[in-house]
Amino acid sequence: MPKRTPGKKRLPVASRPLIKILPPGPKARAWVSRDESVLSQSVTRLYPLVVEKARGSTVEDVDGNRYLDFTAGIAVVATGHAHPQVVKAISRQASRFIHMSGTDFYYPAQVKLAETLDRMTPGKGPKRTFFGNSGTEAVEAAFKLARYKTRRPLTLAFQGAFHGRTMGALSLTGSKAVQRRHFSPLLPGVTHVPYANCYRCPYGLAHPSCRMHCVTVIRDVYFKSLVPPEDVAAIFVEPIQGEGGVVVPPPEFHPMVAALAREFGILYVVDEVQTGMGRTGKMFAIQHWGVEPDIMALGKGIASGLPMGATVASAEVMNWQAGAHANTFGGNPVACEAALATIDLLEKKLVANAASVGAYLRRELEKMKARHRLIGDVRGLGLLIGIECVRDRDSKEMAIQERNDIIQRCFRKGLLLLGAGQNVIRLAPPLVITKREADVALEILDGVFRDVEGR
């Protein structure tokens, strides 16, 4: 647990986690029962949180329990829950008009947001944006655009990748078998290649003789034996694999894969759905490696809670004819205004806050790792952090049940967390999180790790 210095401020009582009734309380149980009767149960709920209201980094359930949110709605509410500036932008636009379909008509909000994305996304030349309703739709549009532009039939994606659940995005996904089970045949022509997960690599942690073995495998095995590079339209990649276990590749990875793509005229498509919008301490995670993607997919945090996705590409790449791709709700004016307000907040202070508080969390978690044998690795950038749980650090045996137990116990103590991969705890709080709130989360985590290890 972080040591408190004399005079160090504690989190105000009204903002600290408070468990009045051990969750799930009676009201929560009633709502869960009703949910099970009428909603598809194909979704995954790790614990029975039934939300009544939320503000900033605090969530309150229907039984009056108060939680510190380190999920941000799966990295969505970048500006925190119900940020006043975002709420004001939503209310102002909703009072004017809510919908007019930007695929048939024009309105200023959509143009202003596209101009903003043109300015702030990596790449020197002019860019164009296609708006959708989600990150998955952004990936679908990128998939179609890559084939349209190159007229090539094949695509590379990575083992451990998560790009979404619609059929095209699911074809690119290689995270968990349950996500693909009983949905075959998926889109043909997608080949999954190794991602640079050095922690799980049998050659060791970024072994100096590796020279990015996984990139060499693409060139010397896949391109020579399995996938003709001149038939490959695109390489789809996450800057950091989120669902795959918060896997941060070594610094050579993205520059080398991007160079390989350009050598063969392949489009480098970067999925920033989870890592974009300031999450990693830069506006876009790929900026940590200085790589300019040909196409970028955005979602989650772009509108701080309203459904939106955006596919951004150079004007030269996004040059398809009218009718090639469209939708009804993409670029909804209310969502566009929420996104403009979100970006304003991110650029003014929240990206910098993600970098500073994220670095603080990483330092404290590394100290915690020294105290807890269950922690095999701490990794991430900014406010996307993974704690890998292992039963033995030498063998790296996954502590899957222990990871699940830790998340459940944290929930019962008022800290909301999610998993990633099979054995990783994912920390992805709103970007408004403070160091005092981080200290509370660390205190709860430290105690829960101690309890689980004591078993």
C-alpha positions as a Markdown table, in Angstrom:
| # | Residue | x | y | z |
|---|---|---|---|---|
| 1 | Met | 0.0 | 0.0 | 0.0 |
| 2 | Pro | 1.3 | 3.5 | -0.8 |
| 3 | Lys | 2.8 | 5.1 | 2.3 |
| 4 | Arg | 1.0 | 8.3 | 3.4 |
| 5 | Thr | 3.1 | 11.3 | 4.1 |
| 6 | Pro | 2.1 | 13.6 | 6.9 |
| 7 | Gly | -0.5 | 16.1 | 5.7 |
| 8 | Lys | -1.3 | 14.0 | 2.6 |
| 9 | Lys | -5.0 | 14.5 | 1.7 |
| 10 | Arg | -7.3 | 11.6 | 1.8 |
| 11 | Leu | -10.2 | 11.1 | -0.6 |
| 12 | Pro | -13.3 | 12.9 | 0.7 |
| 13 | Val | -15.7 | 10.6 | 2.5 |
| 14 | Ala | -18.5 | 11.3 | 0.1 |
| 15 | Ser | -16.3 | 10.0 | -2.8 |
| 16 | Arg | -14.8 | 6.9 | -1.0 |
| 17 | Pro | -16.3 | 3.4 | -1.7 |
| 18 | Leu | -19.1 | 2.6 | 0.7 |
| 19 | Ile | -20.7 | -0.8 | 1.0 |
| 20 | Lys | -23.9 | -0.5 | 2.9 |
| 21 | Ile | -25.3 | -3.9 | 1.9 |
| 22 | Leu | -23.1 | -6.7 | 0.7 |
| 23 | Pro | -23.7 | -6.8 | -3.0 |
| 24 | Pro | -25.8 | -7.9 | -4.7 |
| 25 | Gly | -28.4 | -6.3 | -2.4 |
| 26 | Pro | -32.1 | -7.1 | -2.6 |
| 27 | Lys | -32.9 | -4.5 | -5.3 |
| 28 | Ala | -29.9 | -5.6 | -7.4 |
| 29 | Arg | -31.0 | -9.2 | -7.2 |
| 30 | Ala | -34.5 | -8.3 | -8.3 |
| 31 | Trp | -33.2 | -6.4 | -11.3 |
| 32 | Val | -30.8 | -9.2 | -12.2 |
| 33 | Ser | -33.7 | -11.7 | -12.1 |
| 34 | Arg | -35.8 | -9.4 | -14.5 |
| 35 | Asp | -32.8 | -9.1 | -16.8 |
| 36 | Glu | -32.4 | -12.8 | -17.1 |
| 37 | Ser | -36.0 | -13.2 | -18.1 |
| 38 | Val | -36.0 | -10.7 | -21.0 |
| 39 | Leu | -32.4 | -9.9 | -22.2 |
| 40 | Ser | -30.1 | -12.1 | -24.2 |
| 41 | Gln | -27.7 | -13.9 | -21.9 |
| 42 | Ser | -24.9 | -14.0 | -24.5 |
| 43 | Val | -23.2 | -11.1 | -22.8 |
| 44 | Thr | -20.7 | -11.6 | -20.0 |
| 45 | Arg | -21.3 | -10.0 | -16.6 |
| 46 | Leu | -18.5 | -10.8 | -14.2 |
| 47 | Tyr | -20.4 | -9.6 | -11.1 |
| 48 | Pro | -24.0 | -8.3 | -10.4 |
| 49 | Leu | -23.5 | -4.5 | -10.4 |
| 50 | Val | -26.8 | -2.8 | -11.1 |
| 51 | Val | -26.1 | 0.9 | -11.6 |
| 52 | Glu | -28.4 | 3.7 | -10.3 |
| 53 | Lys | -26.2 | 6.7 | -11.0 |
| 54 | Ala | -22.6 | 7.7 | -11.6 |
| 55 | Arg | -20.5 | 10.9 | -11.5 |
| 56 | Gly | -16.8 | 11.3 | -12.3 |
| 57 | Ser | -15.1 | 8.1 | -11.1 |
| 58 | Thr | -17.9 | 7.1 | -8.7 |
| 59 | Val | -20.7 | 4.7 | -9.3 |
| 60 | Glu | -23.7 | 4.1 | -7.0 |
| 61 | Asp | -25.9 | 1.0 | -7.3 |
| 62 | Val | -29.6 | 0.5 | -6.7 |
| 63 | Asp | -29.0 | -0.5 | -3.1 |
| 64 | Gly | -27.0 | 2.6 | -2.2 |
| 65 | Asn | -23.6 | 1.1 | -2.4 |
| 66 | Arg | -20.8 | 3.4 | -3.7 |
| 67 | Tyr | -17.9 | 2.2 | -5.8 |
| 68 | Leu | -14.7 | 3.5 | -7.3 |
| 69 | Asp | -14.9 | 2.8 | -11.0 |
| 70 | Phe | -11.7 | 1.5 | -12.6 |
| 71 | Thr | -13.5 | 0.2 | -15.7 |
| 72 | Ala | -14.9 | 3.4 | -17.2 |
| 73 | Gly | -17.6 | 1.4 | -18.9 |
| 74 | Ile | -14.9 | -0.7 | -20.6 |
| 75 | Ala | -12.6 | 2.3 | -21.3 |
| 76 | Val | -15.5 | 4.4 | -22.7 |
| 77 | Val | -16.3 | 7.3 | -20.3 |
| 78 | Ala | -12.9 | 9.0 | -20.8 |
| 79 | Thr | -14.1 | 12.3 | -19.2 |
| 80 | Gly | -15.7 | 10.4 | -16.3 |
| 81 | His | -19.4 | 9.8 | -15.8 |
| 82 | Ala | -21.7 | 12.6 | -16.6 |
| 83 | His | -19.1 | 15.3 | -17.1 |
| 84 | Pro | -20.9 | 18.7 | -17.0 |
| 85 | Gln | -19.3 | 19.9 | -20.2 |
| 86 | Val | -20.3 | 16.8 | -22.1 |
| 87 | Val | -23.8 | 16.8 | -20.6 |
| 88 | Lys | -24.2 | 20.5 | -21.6 |
| 89 | Ala | -23.1 | 19.7 | -25.2 |
| 90 | Ile | -25.5 | 16.8 | -25.4 |
| 91 | Ser | -28.4 | 18.8 | -24.0 |
| 92 | Arg | -27.8 | 21.8 | -26.2 |
| 93 | Gln | -27.7 | 19.7 | -29.4 |
| 94 | Ala | -30.7 | 17.5 | -28.3 |
| 95 | Ser | -32.8 | 20.7 | -27.9 |
| 96 | Arg | -32.1 | 21.7 | -31.5 |
| 97 | Phe | -32.5 | 18.3 | -33.3 |
| 98 | Ile | -31.5 | 14.8 | -32.4 |
| 99 | His | -31.2 | 13.1 | -35.8 |
| 100 | Met | -31.1 | 13.8 | -39.5 |
| 101 | Ser | -28.9 | 11.0 | -40.9 |
| 102 | Gly | -25.6 | 12.3 | -42.1 |
| 103 | Thr | -25.5 | 9.8 | -44.9 |
| 104 | Asp | -28.4 | 11.7 | -46.6 |
| 105 | Phe | -28.1 | 15.2 | -45.4 |
| 106 | Tyr | -25.6 | 17.7 | -44.0 |
| 107 | Tyr | -25.2 | 19.3 | -40.6 |
| 108 | Pro | -22.3 | 21.3 | -38.9 |
| 109 | Ala | -21.5 | 18.9 | -36.0 |
| 110 | Gln | -20.4 | 16.1 | -38.2 |
| 111 | Val | -18.2 | 18.4 | -40.4 |
| 112 | Lys | -16.6 | 20.0 | -37.3 |
| 113 | Leu | -15.8 | 16.7 | -35.7 |
| 114 | Ala | -14.3 | 15.3 | -39.0 |
| 115 | Glu | -12.2 | 18.5 | -39.3 |
| 116 | Thr | -11.0 | 18.0 | -35.7 |
| 117 | Leu | -10.0 | 14.4 | -36.3 |
| 118 | Asp | -8.2 | 15.5 | -39.5 |
| 119 | Arg | -6.2 | 17.9 | -37.4 |
| 120 | Met | -5.4 | 15.6 | -34.4 |
| 121 | Thr | -4.8 | 12.1 | -35.9 |
| 122 | Pro | -1.3 | 11.0 | -37.0 |
| 123 | Gly | -0.4 | 11.7 | -40.5 |
| 124 | Lys | 0.7 | 14.8 | -42.4 |
| 125 | Gly | -1.6 | 14.8 | -45.4 |
| 126 | Pro | -5.4 | 15.5 | -45.6 |
| 127 | Lys | -7.6 | 12.9 | -44.1 |
| 128 | Arg | -11.3 | 11.8 | -44.3 |
| 129 | Thr | -13.5 | 10.2 | -41.7 |
| 130 | Phe | -16.4 | 7.8 | -41.9 |
| 131 | Phe | -18.7 | 7.8 | -38.8 |
| 132 | Gly | -20.3 | 4.7 | -37.4 |
| 133 | Asn | -22.0 | 3.7 | -34.2 |
| 134 | Ser | -19.3 | 1.7 | -32.4 |
| 135 | Gly | -15.7 | 0.6 | -32.6 |
| 136 | Thr | -16.8 | -2.6 | -34.2 |
| 137 | Glu | -18.4 | -0.7 | -37.0 |
| 138 | Ala | -15.2 | 1.4 | -37.4 |
| 139 | Val | -13.3 | -1.8 | -37.9 |
| 140 | Glu | -15.9 | -3.1 | -40.4 |
| 141 | Ala | -15.6 | 0.1 | -42.4 |
| 142 | Ala | -11.8 | -0.2 | -42.3 |
| 143 | Phe | -12.0 | -3.8 | -43.5 |
| 144 | Lys | -14.2 | -2.9 | -46.4 |
| 145 | Leu | -12.1 | 0.2 | -47.3 |
| 146 | Ala | -8.9 | -1.8 | -47.3 |
| 147 | Arg | -10.3 | -4.3 | -49.8 |
| 148 | Tyr | -11.9 | -1.6 | -51.9 |
| 149 | Lys | -8.7 | 0.4 | -52.1 |
| 150 | Thr | -6.3 | -2.4 | -52.8 |
| 151 | Arg | -8.6 | -4.8 | -54.7 |
| 152 | Arg | -6.7 | -7.6 | -52.7 |
| 153 | Pro | -8.5 | -10.5 | -51.0 |
| 154 | Leu | -6.3 | -11.4 | -48.0 |
| 155 | Thr | -5.8 | -9.8 | -44.6 |
| 156 | Leu | -3.4 | -10.4 | -41.7 |
| 157 | Ala | -4.5 | -10.0 | -38.0 |
| 158 | Phe | -2.8 | -11.1 | -34.8 |
| 159 | Gln | -3.2 | -13.9 | -32.4 |
| 160 | Gly | -4.8 | -12.5 | -29.2 |
| 161 | Ala | -6.4 | -9.7 | -31.1 |
| 162 | Phe | -9.9 | -8.3 | -30.3 |
| 163 | His | -11.5 | -6.2 | -33.0 |
| 164 | Gly | -15.2 | -6.8 | -32.4 |
| 165 | Arg | -18.0 | -9.2 | -32.7 |
| 166 | Thr | -19.8 | -8.5 | -36.0 |
| 167 | Met | -18.9 | -11.1 | -38.7 |
| 168 | Gly | -16.1 | -9.1 | -40.3 |
| 169 | Ala | -14.6 | -7.8 | -37.1 |
| 170 | Leu | -15.0 | -11.3 | -35.5 |
| 171 | Ser | -13.0 | -12.8 | -38.5 |
| 172 | Leu | -10.1 | -10.5 | -37.4 |
| 173 | Thr | -10.5 | -11.4 | -33.7 |
| 174 | Gly | -8.2 | -14.1 | -32.2 |
| 175 | Ser | -8.8 | -13.6 | -28.5 |
| 176 | Lys | -11.0 | -16.3 | -27.1 |
| 177 | Ala | -12.5 | -19.4 | -28.8 |
| 178 | Val | -15.9 | -18.7 | -27.2 |
| 179 | Gln | -16.2 | -15.6 | -29.2 |
| 180 | Arg | -16.0 | -17.6 | -32.5 |
| 181 | Arg | -17.6 | -20.8 | -31.5 |
| 182 | His | -20.5 | -21.9 | -33.7 |
| 183 | Phe | -20.2 | -18.9 | -36.0 |
| 184 | Ser | -18.1 | -20.5 | -38.8 |
| 185 | Pro | -17.5 | -20.1 | -41.6 |
| 186 | Leu | -16.3 | -16.6 | -41.0 |
| 187 | Leu | -15.0 | -14.3 | -43.7 |
| 188 | Pro | -12.4 | -16.1 | -45.8 |
| 189 | Gly | -8.9 | -14.8 | -46.3 |
| 190 | Val | -7.9 | -13.8 | -42.8 |
| 191 | Thr | -4.7 | -15.2 | -41.3 |
| 192 | His | -3.6 | -14.7 | -37.7 |
| 193 | Val | 0.1 | -14.3 | -37.0 |
| 194 | Pro | 2.0 | -14.0 | -33.7 |
| 195 | Tyr | 1.8 | -10.8 | -31.7 |
| 196 | Ala | 4.9 | -9.6 | -29.8 |
| 197 | Asn | 3.9 | -10.9 | -26.4 |
| 198 | Cys | 7.4 | -11.1 | -24.9 |
| 199 | Tyr | 6.1 | -12.0 | -21.4 |
| 200 | Arg | 4.6 | -15.2 | -22.8 |
| 201 | Cys | 7.3 | -15.8 | -25.4 |
| 202 | Pro | 9.3 | -19.0 | -24.9 |
| 203 | Tyr | 12.4 | -17.1 | -26.0 |
| 204 | Gly | 12.1 | -15.0 | -22.9 |
| 205 | Leu | 11.4 | -11.4 | -22.0 |
| 206 | Ala | 12.5 | -9.4 | -25.1 |
| 207 | His | 15.6 | -11.5 | -25.5 |
| 208 | Pro | 18.3 | -9.5 | -27.2 |
| 209 | Ser | 18.9 | -12.1 | -29.8 |
| 210 | Cys | 15.2 | -12.1 | -30.8 |
| 211 | Arg | 15.4 | -9.2 | -33.2 |
| 212 | Met | 11.6 | -9.3 | -33.3 |
| 213 | His | 11.3 | -13.0 | -34.1 |
| 214 | Cys | 7.5 | -12.6 | -34.6 |
| 215 | Val | 8.0 | -10.1 | -37.5 |
| 216 | Thr | 10.6 | -12.4 | -39.1 |
| 217 | Val | 8.1 | -15.2 | -38.9 |
| 218 | Ile | 5.6 | -13.1 | -40.9 |
| 219 | Arg | 8.2 | -12.5 | -43.7 |
| 220 | Asp | 10.0 | -15.9 | -43.7 |
| 221 | Val | 7.1 | -18.2 | -42.9 |
| 222 | Tyr | 3.8 | -16.7 | -43.7 |
| 223 | Phe | 4.7 | -14.6 | -46.8 |
| 224 | Lys | 6.9 | -17.4 | -48.2 |
| 225 | Ser | 4.7 | -20.4 | -47.5 |
| 226 | Leu | 1.2 | -19.4 | -46.7 |
| 227 | Val | 0.1 | -15.9 | -47.6 |
| 228 | Pro | 1.4 | -14.2 | -50.8 |
| 229 | Pro | 2.1 | -10.7 | -49.7 |
| 230 | Glu | 1.0 | -9.2 | -53.1 |
| 231 | Asp | -2.5 | -10.5 | -52.3 |
| 232 | Val | -2.7 | -9.0 | -48.8 |
| 233 | Ala | -4.9 | -5.9 | -48.5 |
| 234 | Ala | -4.2 | -4.9 | -44.9 |
| 235 | Ile | -2.5 | -5.8 | -41.6 |
| 236 | Phe | -4.9 | -5.1 | -38.7 |
| 237 | Val | -3.2 | -4.4 | -35.4 |
| 238 | Glu | -3.9 | -3.1 | -31.9 |
| 239 | Pro | -1.1 | -0.7 | -30.6 |
| 240 | Ile | -1.6 | -2.5 | -27.3 |
| 241 | Gln | -3.7 | -5.7 | -27.1 |
| 242 | Gly | -6.4 | -4.9 | -24.6 |
| 243 | Glu | -8.8 | -7.8 | -24.4 |
| 244 | Gly | -5.8 | -10.1 | -25.2 |
| 245 | Gly | -4.2 | -9.2 | -21.8 |
| 246 | Val | -3.0 | -5.6 | -22.0 |
| 247 | Val | 0.0 | -6.7 | -24.0 |
| 248 | Val | 2.5 | -3.9 | -24.8 |
| 249 | Pro | 4.8 | -4.8 | -27.6 |
| 250 | Pro | 8.5 | -3.9 | -27.6 |
| 251 | Pro | 9.5 | -0.6 | -29.2 |
| 252 | Glu | 10.7 | -2.2 | -32.5 |
| 253 | Phe | 7.4 | -4.0 | -33.2 |
| 254 | His | 5.1 | -1.4 | -34.8 |
| 255 | Pro | 7.9 | 0.3 | -36.9 |
| 256 | Met | 9.0 | -3.0 | -38.2 |
| 257 | Val | 5.5 | -4.4 | -39.0 |
| 258 | Ala | 4.6 | -1.0 | -40.6 |
| 259 | Ala | 7.8 | -1.1 | -42.7 |
| 260 | Leu | 7.0 | -4.6 | -43.8 |
| 261 | Ala | 3.5 | -3.6 | -44.8 |
| 262 | Arg | 4.7 | -0.7 | -46.9 |
| 263 | Glu | 7.4 | -2.8 | -48.6 |
| 264 | Phe | 4.6 | -4.9 | -50.1 |
| 265 | Gly | 2.0 | -2.1 | -50.6 |
| 266 | Ile | -0.1 | -3.4 | -47.7 |
| 267 | Leu | -2.3 | -1.0 | -45.7 |
| 268 | Tyr | -1.4 | -0.6 | -42.0 |
| 269 | Val | -4.7 | -0.5 | -40.1 |
| 270 | Val | -4.5 | 0.5 | -36.5 |
| 271 | Asp | -7.4 | -0.4 | -34.1 |
| 272 | Glu | -7.4 | 2.4 | -31.5 |
| 273 | Val | -10.9 | 1.6 | -30.3 |
| 274 | Gln | -9.7 | 0.9 | -26.7 |
| 275 | Thr | -6.3 | 2.6 | -26.7 |
| 276 | Gly | -7.2 | 5.9 | -28.4 |
| 277 | Met | -8.6 | 9.2 | -27.0 |
| 278 | Gly | -5.9 | 9.8 | -24.4 |
| 279 | Arg | -6.1 | 6.4 | -22.7 |
| 280 | Thr | -2.4 | 5.7 | -22.8 |
| 281 | Gly | -1.1 | 9.2 | -22.0 |
| 282 | Lys | -1.0 | 10.2 | -25.7 |
| 283 | Met | -4.0 | 11.0 | -27.7 |
| 284 | Phe | -3.5 | 7.8 | -29.7 |
| 285 | Ala | -1.4 | 4.9 | -28.6 |
| 286 | Ile | 0.4 | 4.5 | -31.9 |
| 287 | Gln | 2.1 | 7.8 | -31.3 |
| 288 | His | 4.3 | 6.2 | -28.7 |
| 289 | Trp | 6.0 | 4.4 | -31.6 |
| 290 | Gly | 6.0 | 7.2 | -34.1 |
| 291 | Val | 4.1 | 5.2 | -36.7 |
| 292 | Glu | 1.5 | 6.8 | -39.1 |
| 293 | Pro | -1.2 | 4.4 | -39.9 |
| 294 | Asp | -3.0 | 4.2 | -43.3 |
| 295 | Ile | -6.3 | 3.7 | -41.6 |
| 296 | Met | -7.3 | 4.1 | -38.0 |
| 297 | Ala | -10.4 | 2.8 | -36.2 |
| 298 | Leu | -11.8 | 4.7 | -33.2 |
| 299 | Gly | -14.6 | 4.1 | -30.8 |
| 300 | Lys | -15.2 | 3.7 | -27.0 |
| 301 | Gly | -13.9 | 7.0 | -25.5 |
| 302 | Ile | -14.5 | 9.2 | -28.5 |
| 303 | Ala | -17.9 | 10.5 | -27.3 |
| 304 | Ser | -17.5 | 9.7 | -23.6 |
| 305 | Gly | -20.4 | 7.4 | -23.4 |
| 306 | Leu | -22.5 | 8.0 | -26.4 |
| 307 | Pro | -22.4 | 5.4 | -29.2 |
| 308 | Met | -19.9 | 6.4 | -31.9 |
| 309 | Gly | -17.2 | 4.9 | -34.0 |
| 310 | Ala | -14.9 | 6.6 | -36.6 |
| 311 | Thr | -12.8 | 5.3 | -39.4 |
| 312 | Val | -10.1 | 7.8 | -40.3 |
| 313 | Ala | -7.8 | 7.4 | -43.4 |
| 314 | Ser | -5.8 | 9.5 | -45.7 |
| 315 | Ala | -7.8 | 11.2 | -48.3 |
| 316 | Glu | -5.9 | 9.2 | -50.9 |
| 317 | Val | -7.0 | 5.9 | -49.3 |
| 318 | Met | -10.6 | 6.9 | -48.4 |
| 319 | Asn | -11.5 | 7.6 | -52.0 |
| 320 | Trp | -14.4 | 5.3 | -52.6 |
| 321 | Gln | -17.5 | 6.1 | -54.7 |
| 322 | Ala | -20.9 | 7.2 | -53.4 |
| 323 | Gly | -22.9 | 4.2 | -52.3 |
| 324 | Ala | -19.9 | 2.1 | -51.5 |
| 325 | His | -20.5 | 2.3 | -47.7 |
| 326 | Ala | -23.1 | 4.1 | -45.5 |
| 327 | Asn | -25.3 | 3.8 | -42.5 |
| 328 | Thr | -28.2 | 5.5 | -40.8 |
| 329 | Phe | -27.1 | 6.6 | -37.4 |
| 330 | Gly | -23.3 | 7.2 | -37.8 |
| 331 | Gly | -22.2 | 10.7 | -37.0 |
| 332 | Asn | -25.4 | 11.4 | -35.0 |
| 333 | Pro | -25.4 | 15.1 | -34.2 |
| 334 | Val | -25.8 | 14.6 | -30.5 |
| 335 | Ala | -22.9 | 12.1 | -30.4 |
| 336 | Cys | -20.8 | 14.4 | -32.5 |
| 337 | Glu | -21.3 | 17.3 | -30.1 |
| 338 | Ala | -20.4 | 15.0 | -27.2 |
| 339 | Ala | -17.3 | 14.0 | -29.0 |
| 340 | Leu | -16.2 | 17.6 | -29.6 |
| 341 | Ala | -16.7 | 18.4 | -25.9 |
| 342 | Thr | -14.8 | 15.2 | -25.0 |
| 343 | Ile | -11.8 | 16.1 | -27.3 |
| 344 | Asp | -11.7 | 19.6 | -25.8 |
| 345 | Leu | -11.4 | 18.2 | -22.3 |
| 346 | Leu | -8.8 | 15.6 | -23.4 |
| 347 | Glu | -6.6 | 18.2 | -25.1 |
| 348 | Lys | -6.8 | 20.7 | -22.3 |
| 349 | Lys | -5.8 | 18.4 | -19.4 |
| 350 | Leu | -7.0 | 14.8 | -19.4 |
| 351 | Val | -4.4 | 13.3 | -21.7 |
| 352 | Ala | -1.7 | 14.7 | -19.5 |
| 353 | Asn | -3.6 | 13.5 | -16.4 |
| 354 | Ala | -3.7 | 10.0 | -17.9 |
| 355 | Ala | 0.1 | 10.0 | -18.4 |
| 356 | Ser | 0.9 | 11.3 | -14.9 |
| 357 | Val | -1.6 | 9.3 | -12.8 |
| 358 | Gly | -0.9 | 6.2 | -15.0 |
| 359 | Ala | 2.8 | 6.5 | -14.3 |
| 360 | Tyr | 2.1 | 6.8 | -10.6 |
| 361 | Leu | -0.2 | 3.7 | -10.6 |
| 362 | Arg | 2.5 | 1.7 | -12.5 |
| 363 | Arg | 5.2 | 2.7 | -9.9 |
| 364 | Glu | 3.0 | 1.7 | -7.0 |
| 365 | Leu | 1.9 | -1.5 | -8.6 |
| 366 | Glu | 5.6 | -2.5 | -9.2 |
| 367 | Lys | 6.1 | -2.0 | -5.4 |
| 368 | Met | 3.0 | -4.2 | -4.8 |
| 369 | Lys | 4.5 | -6.8 | -7.1 |
| 370 | Ala | 7.5 | -7.2 | -4.8 |
| 371 | Arg | 5.1 | -8.0 | -1.9 |
| 372 | His | 2.7 | -10.4 | -3.7 |
| 373 | Arg | 3.7 | -13.7 | -5.3 |
| 374 | Leu | 0.5 | -13.8 | -7.4 |
| 375 | Ile | 1.6 | -10.8 | -9.4 |
| 376 | Gly | 3.8 | -12.0 | -12.3 |
| 377 | Asp | 3.8 | -8.8 | -14.4 |
| 378 | Val | 2.6 | -5.2 | -14.4 |
| 379 | Arg | 2.4 | -3.6 | -17.8 |
| 380 | Gly | 0.6 | -0.9 | -19.7 |
| 381 | Leu | 0.8 | 2.7 | -20.7 |
| 382 | Gly | -1.1 | 5.7 | -19.2 |
| 383 | Leu | -4.4 | 4.5 | -17.7 |
| 384 | Leu | -4.5 | 1.2 | -19.5 |
| 385 | Ile | -2.7 | -1.2 | -17.1 |
| 386 | Gly | -2.7 | -4.9 | -16.7 |
| 387 | Ile | -1.7 | -7.0 | -13.7 |
| 388 | Glu | -0.9 | -10.5 | -14.8 |
| 389 | Cys | -1.7 | -13.1 | -12.1 |
| 390 | Val | 0.5 | -16.3 | -11.9 |
| 391 | Arg | 0.8 | -19.2 | -9.5 |
| 392 | Asp | 4.5 | -19.4 | -10.2 |
| 393 | Arg | 6.7 | -16.6 | -11.7 |
| 394 | Asp | 9.3 | -19.0 | -13.2 |
| 395 | Ser | 6.8 | -21.3 | -15.0 |
| 396 | Lys | 4.3 | -18.4 | -15.5 |
| 397 | Glu | 1.5 | -20.8 | -14.7 |
| 398 | Met | -1.7 | -18.7 | -15.1 |
| 399 | Ala | -3.7 | -18.0 | -11.9 |
| 400 | Ile | -7.0 | -17.9 | -13.6 |
| 401 | Gln | -9.3 | -18.7 | -10.7 |
| 402 | Glu | -7.3 | -16.4 | -8.4 |
| 403 | Arg | -7.6 | -13.5 | -10.9 |
| 404 | Asn | -11.4 | -14.0 | -10.9 |
| 405 | Asp | -11.5 | -14.2 | -7.1 |
| 406 | Ile | -9.6 | -11.0 | -6.8 |
| 407 | Ile | -12.0 | -9.1 | -9.1 |
| 408 | Gln | -15.0 | -10.4 | -7.2 |
| 409 | Arg | -13.5 | -9.5 | -3.8 |
| 410 | Cys | -12.6 | -6.0 | -5.0 |
| 411 | Phe | -16.2 | -5.6 | -6.2 |
| 412 | Arg | -17.5 | -6.5 | -2.7 |
| 413 | Lys | -15.1 | -3.9 | -1.2 |
| 414 | Gly | -16.2 | -1.2 | -3.6 |
| 415 | Leu | -13.7 | -1.3 | -6.4 |
| 416 | Leu | -14.9 | -2.0 | -10.0 |
| 417 | Leu | -12.4 | -3.9 | -12.1 |
| 418 | Leu | -12.5 | -6.0 | -15.3 |
| 419 | Gly | -10.4 | -8.9 | -16.6 |
| 420 | Ala | -8.4 | -9.2 | -19.8 |
| 421 | Gly | -7.0 | -12.3 | -21.4 |
| 422 | Gln | -7.2 | -15.4 | -19.2 |
| 423 | Asn | -5.4 | -14.2 | -16.1 |
| 424 | Val | -5.0 | -10.4 | -16.2 |
| 425 | Ile | -6.7 | -7.7 | -14.2 |
| 426 | Arg | -7.4 | -4.7 | -16.3 |
| 427 | Leu | -7.2 | -1.2 | -14.9 |
| 428 | Ala | -8.9 | 1.4 | -17.1 |
| 429 | Pro | -10.4 | 4.2 | -15.0 |
| 430 | Pro | -11.8 | 7.4 | -16.3 |
| 431 | Leu | -9.1 | 9.9 | -17.3 |
| 432 | Val | -10.3 | 12.2 | -14.6 |
| 433 | Ile | -9.0 | 9.9 | -11.9 |
| 434 | Thr | -6.9 | 11.5 | -9.2 |
| 435 | Lys | -3.9 | 10.2 | -7.3 |
| 436 | Arg | -6.1 | 10.1 | -4.1 |
| 437 | Glu | -8.5 | 7.9 | -5.9 |
| 438 | Ala | -5.7 | 5.8 | -7.2 |
| 439 | Asp | -4.4 | 5.4 | -3.6 |
| 440 | Val | -7.8 | 4.1 | -2.6 |
| 441 | Ala | -7.8 | 1.5 | -5.4 |
| 442 | Leu | -4.3 | 0.5 | -4.5 |
| 443 | Glu | -5.2 | 0.1 | -0.9 |
| 444 | Ile | -8.1 | -2.2 | -1.8 |
| 445 | Leu | -6.1 | -4.2 | -4.2 |
| 446 | Asp | -3.2 | -4.7 | -1.8 |
| 447 | Gly | -5.6 | -6.0 | 0.9 |
| 448 | Val | -7.4 | -8.3 | -1.5 |
| 449 | Phe | -4.2 | -9.8 | -2.9 |
| 450 | Arg | -3.1 | -10.4 | 0.7 |
| 451 | Asp | -6.4 | -12.2 | 1.5 |
| 452 | Val | -6.3 | -14.4 | -1.6 |
| 453 | Glu | -2.7 | -15.3 | -1.1 |
| 454 | Gly | -3.4 | -16.1 | 2.5 |
| 455 | Arg | -5.9 | -18.8 | 1.5 |
